[in-house]
Amino acid sequence: MNDSAENRQPANLTDFLRKTFSKFLEPVGHFFNRLGIKPNTMTLIGVMGNIAAAVLIALGHISWGGLLVLLMGPVDAIEGVMARQLGRVTRFGGFVDSVADRYSELFILGGLLIFYVNRGETLPVILAYLAAAGSVLVSYIRARGEAAGYQVKAGLLTRVERYLILAPFLIINRPLIALWALAVLANLTALQRIWLVRTKAKTENDIL
């Protein structure tokens, strides 16, 4: 499988969303830039918003928490738009954004875990843990694979897809469905990426 084929699915989805909403996000980005707000500040606002969502979820206000998660999605997108408009797309900015994304997702899943722990429900607690583990591993495997010189962008459930599953099911107060989907598909994605790295290594005769 060549690089263009393996990158097709996630790249197209991300590009599609960016092009679809760019006409709405560009003016918003210009507005915040004129206010003097820095892109990294928007990233931190997104994290704080997701922490607030996690608290709402942990307290049982699932739908309100889901709505806040949904609202924080554009905040994350605006940060990238602002950086591009300013011509300040830096490696450190990308690093901060990536770390913030991981924290945000783990806070939200942590909120669900606390909610179900308080209710004494074992299965959802296990699913929340598996969903969090899968989420971290998907990103970690990509990072380690690319550090080793392999492109590892393909996958069933990248961050965009996880967000599109999590937010709507929280809003309609069906978090268990989201946890099942994330627990299964995120870990399948991690295994998929492991297999992709192995396949590329084998192709390059880089396996002992």
C-alpha positions in Angstrom: 0.0 0.0 0.0 1.5 3.3 -1.0 1.6 6.4 1.1 -1.2 8.2 -0.7 -3.5 5.2 -0.3 -2.8 4.7 3.4 -3.4 8.4 4.2 -6.5 8.8 2.1 -9.3 8.3 4.6 -8.3 10.5 7.5 -6.8 13.2 5.3 -9.9 13.5 3.2 -12.2 13.7 6.3 -10.1 16.4 7.9 -9.7 18.3 4.7 -13.5 18.0 4.0 -14.4 19.4 7.4 -11.8 22.2 7.0 -13.1 23.2 3.6 -16.7 22.9 4.6 -16.5 25.1 7.6 -13.6 27.4 6.5 -16.0 30.2 5.3 -17.4 30.3 8.9 -14.2 29.9 10.8 -12.1 32.3 8.8 -14.0 35.4 9.9 -14.1 34.2 13.5 -10.3 33.7 13.3 -9.8 37.2 12.0 -12.0 38.5 14.8 -10.0 36.9 17.6 -6.7 37.9 15.9 -7.8 41.5 15.9 -8.5 41.2 19.6 -4.9 40.2 20.1 -5.8 36.7 21.4 -3.0 34.2 20.6 -3.7 30.8 19.0 -2.2 28.9 22.0 -4.6 30.8 24.2 -7.5 29.5 22.2 -6.1 26.0 22.7 -6.1 26.5 26.4 -9.6 27.8 26.3 -10.6 24.6 24.5 -9.0 22.4 27.2 -10.7 24.4 30.0 -14.0 24.0 28.2 -13.5 20.3 28.0 -12.6 20.1 31.6 -15.8 21.9 32.4 -17.7 19.4 30.2 -16.0 16.5 32.1 -17.2 17.9 35.4 -20.7 18.2 34.1 -20.6 14.6 32.8 -19.2 13.3 36.1 -22.0 15.0 37.9 -24.6 13.3 35.7 -25.4 16.2 33.4 -24.5 14.2 30.3 -26.4 16.2 27.7 -25.1 19.5 28.9 -21.6 18.1 29.0 -22.0 16.8 25.5 -23.2 20.1 24.2 -20.1 21.8 25.7 -17.9 19.1 24.1 -19.6 19.9 20.8 -19.0 23.7 21.2 -15.3 23.1 22.0 -14.7 21.4 18.7 -14.8 24.7 16.7 -12.6 26.3 19.3 -9.9 23.8 18.5 -10.4 24.4 14.8 -10.2 28.1 15.2 -6.8 27.9 16.8 -5.4 26.4 13.6 -7.1 29.0 11.4 -5.7 31.8 13.6 -2.2 30.5 13.4 -2.4 30.2 9.6 -3.8 33.7 9.2 -0.9 35.1 11.3 1.7 33.0 9.5 2.7 31.5 12.8 2.2 27.8 12.2 5.1 26.4 14.3 6.2 23.0 15.4 5.8 24.0 19.1 2.2 25.2 18.3 1.5 21.8 16.8 3.0 20.1 19.8 0.8 22.1 22.2 -2.3 21.5 20.1 -1.7 17.7 20.0 -1.0 17.5 23.8 -4.1 19.6 24.5 -6.2 17.3 22.3 -5.0 14.2 24.3 -5.8 15.9 27.6 -9.2 17.0 26.5 -10.2 13.6 25.3 -8.9 11.9 28.5 -10.7 14.5 30.7 -14.0 13.7 29.0 -13.6 10.0 29.2 -12.5 10.4 32.8 -15.7 12.3 33.5 -17.7 9.3 32.1 -15.6 6.9 34.2 -16.3 8.8 37.4 -20.0 9.0 36.5 -20.2 5.2 36.2 -18.0 4.6 39.2 -20.4 6.6 41.3 -23.3 4.6 39.9 -21.5 1.3 40.7 -21.7 0.1 37.1 -18.7 -2.1 36.3 -19.0 -2.7 32.6 -19.2 1.0 31.6 -16.1 1.7 33.8 -14.2 -1.0 31.9 -15.4 0.5 28.6 -14.3 4.0 29.6 -10.9 2.7 30.5 -10.6 0.8 27.2 -11.7 3.8 25.3 -9.1 6.0 27.0 -6.4 3.4 26.4 -7.3 3.0 22.7 -7.4 6.8 22.2 -3.9 7.2 23.7 -2.5 4.3 21.8 -3.8 5.5 18.5 -1.9 8.7 18.9 1.2 7.1 20.5 1.6 4.5 17.8 1.5 7.2 15.2 4.0 9.3 17.0 6.4 6.4 17.6 5.9 5.1 14.0 6.7 8.5 12.5 9.7 8.9 14.8 11.0 5.7 13.3 10.5 7.0 9.8 7.1 5.5 8.9 4.0 7.4 7.9 1.1 6.2 10.2 -2.0 8.3 9.4 -4.4 5.6 8.3 -7.0 4.2 10.7 -10.6 3.4 11.3 -11.1 5.9 14.2 -8.8 8.9 14.2 -9.5 11.9 16.6 -12.0 13.5 14.2 -14.1 10.3 14.1 -13.9 9.8 17.8 -15.1 13.3 18.4 -18.0 12.8 15.9 -19.0 9.7 17.8 -18.6 11.0 21.4 -20.3 14.4 21.2 -23.6 13.4 19.6 -24.2 10.4 21.8 -23.4 12.5 24.9 -25.9 15.1 23.7 -28.7 12.5 23.3 -27.7 11.0 26.7 -26.6 7.7 25.3 -23.0 7.6 26.5 -22.8 3.8 26.7 -23.2 3.5 23.0 -20.3 5.9 22.5 -18.1 4.0 25.0 -18.8 0.7 23.2 -17.9 2.2 19.9 -14.7 3.9 21.2 -13.6 1.0 23.3 -13.8 -1.4 20.3 -12.9 0.8 17.3 -10.1 2.8 18.9 -8.3 -0.3 19.9 -8.9 -1.8 16.5 -7.4 1.3 15.0 -4.4 1.0 17.3 -3.9 -2.6 16.1 -4.4 -1.5 12.5 -1.6 1.0 12.9 0.7 -1.5 14.5 0.1 -3.8 11.5 0.7 -0.9 9.1 4.1 -0.2 10.7 5.0 -3.9 10.6 4.0 -4.1 7.0 6.1 -1.1 6.0 9.0 -2.3 8.1 8.8 -5.7 6.3 8.6 -4.0 2.9 11.8 -2.1 3.8 13.4 -5.3 5.2 13.6 -3.7 8.6 12.4 -6.6 10.7 14.8 -8.9 12.5 
